[in-house]
Structure formats: structure tokens, C-alpha cells
Amino acid sequence: MADGAAGEVHHVQIQDAKLHYHARTDEFYYIIDGQGTMVLDDETIELHKGVVVYVPRGVKHKAIGNLTVLTALVGSPYLPA
């Protein structure tokens, strides 16, 4: 994480995220509101209110739709990339 913390939490609006991955952190998405899909490498998951998605480090992912999301990134700033 940017400040060396072991975790971060963000409240975000997502419509069409870019495909990306995190080398040092795992990520959790909690869908607060809305609908859409999440691409995890070659898998597609339906998203709606109440769904939680776990994205392990290194997995390419993106969310698509009209979503209000709580994201939590958890990792160690001491792990090599």
C-alpha cells in the first residue's frame, strides 16, 4: 500500500473499471448497491447487492456495471512483488 499499511478500505462507484491486478495484495469487493459483472481472469461473476467477491493477488480483474462497492485490500508491504 502507498503508506506501508497492511490494508486499505475504499467506498467507490464503479461503472467500467480497467482490467488490472495487485501483485502484493488480496482484494475483497462487497457490493453495497447496483448490478453488474466481475471478470476474474477467465471467469465472469454476476454482481448484485450483498455479494462479496474475493480476488487473490495476481488475478486480473475488473468490475462492469453500475455499482456502489466497498473494497478492502489486504496484504503485506514486505512481500516481494
N, C-alpha and C positions, 0 to 999 in steps of 0.2 A: 504494500500500500504506500501511497505517496509519503505519508508521515511516519512510516515504520510501524504502524499499529497492526495488531493481529486480525482486525476485522473492521468492516465498514457496513453501514446500513444506509440505503437511499430510498426515498419516496419519489417515483418518477412516472411520467406519462410516456408511453411508448406507442408509436404508430408503425414505423418501419425501421427497425434497428439494422445496423450493418452487421454482416457476419463477422464474428471475432472470437477470440479465445483468451483465457487468462492462464499464463504459464505457472504462476505461483499461488493461485487462489482457487478454491471451490466457490460456487455461487448458488444461492437459493433465490428463486423467484416465488413470491406469494402474490397471487392475483387478487387485488382488492376489488376491482370492478372492470367490466368490459369483457370482450371476447376476441379471440384471435388464435394464432398458432405459434408454436415454438419449434424451430428446426435445431436438432442436436445431431451434428454430423449428418448421417443419412436417415435419421428418424424424425418424424413430424408428430407433435403432440398438440391436441386441442386444448385451448386455454379458455377458462371462464372463471367467474367469481369463486374464490375458495380453493382453487387449485394451487398446489405447491410443486415446483419443479426443481430438482437437484441437478446441477451442471458440474461434473467433476472438472478439475483443472485439466487444460489441454484439449477439451472438447469444443469444437467450433459450434457456435450457436448464434441465433438471432430470434427475436420476437417480432411478430407481424400482427397488426390489428389495431383496435382502439382500446388500449389497456391502461389501467392505473395499477402500478406494481410497487411492491416493497421488495427491494433486492438486498441481499446480505452476502457480502464477500467474506470468506473466512480462509485464512492461510497463515503462513509464516514468512516474515520478511527475510528469514535466514536461510530458506531453501534456495538452492541454485536454480536458475531458470532452465 
